[in-house]
Amino acid sequence: MNGAEVKHKTDDELSGLLTDLKKEALNLRFQQSSGQLESTARVRVVRHDIARVLGEKNMRRKAAGE
C-alpha cells in the first residue's frame, strides 16, 4: 500500500485498516517468536503501513483542528 491509496480512504476505512494491520503485526510477532515466520520482510511492510495510516490520521486531525 502506498501513500496515495491511504489518502483516498475515509476515516472509517482507515480505522478498520489500522485494526487489521495491528492484528496482522501481532500474528507476525507470534510467528516470528515461534520460528514459523517465512517472510521476515512482511513484518517491515506491515510496520510501514501502520505508520502511513497513523500519519494520515494525524494529518487529518490537525487539519480539522485548524
C-alpha positions in Angstrom: 0.0 0.0 0.0 1.3 3.4 -0.8 0.5 6.9 0.5 -1.9 7.7 -2.4 -4.1 4.7 -1.5 -4.2 5.8 2.1 -5.2 9.4 1.3 -8.3 8.2 -0.7 -9.7 6.2 2.2 -12.4 7.5 4.5 -11.8 7.9 8.3 -13.8 4.7 9.0 -11.9 2.8 6.4 -8.6 4.0 7.9 -9.7 2.9 11.4 -10.6 -0.5 10.1 -7.4 -0.8 8.2 -5.4 0.1 11.2 -7.1 -2.5 13.3 -6.4 -5.2 10.6 -2.8 -4.1 10.3 -2.2 -4.2 14.1 -3.8 -7.7 14.2 -1.5 -8.9 11.4 1.5 -7.4 13.2 0.6 -9.3 16.3 0.3 -12.5 14.4 3.6 -11.9 12.7 5.3 -11.4 16.0 3.9 -14.6 17.3 5.1 -16.5 14.2 8.5 -14.9 14.5 8.9 -15.9 18.1 7.9 -19.5 17.5 10.1 -19.8 14.4 7.3 -20.2 11.9 7.7 -16.9 10.1 8.6 -17.5 6.5 8.7 -13.9 5.1 10.5 -11.6 7.5 10.1 -8.7 5.1 6.4 -8.8 5.7 7.0 -7.5 9.3 8.7 -4.4 7.9 5.9 -3.8 5.3 3.2 -4.0 7.9 5.0 -1.6 10.3 5.4 0.9 7.4 1.7 0.6 6.5 0.7 1.2 10.1 2.9 4.3 10.1 1.3 5.5 6.9 -2.2 5.1 8.3 -1.3 6.8 11.6 0.4 9.7 9.8 -2.6 10.3 7.6 -5.0 10.1 10.6 -2.8 12.6 12.4 -2.7 15.0 9.4 -6.5 14.9 9.1 -6.9 15.5 12.9 -4.6 18.5 12.7 -6.4 19.9 9.6 -9.7 19.5 11.3 -8.5 21.4 14.3 -7.3 24.4 12.4 
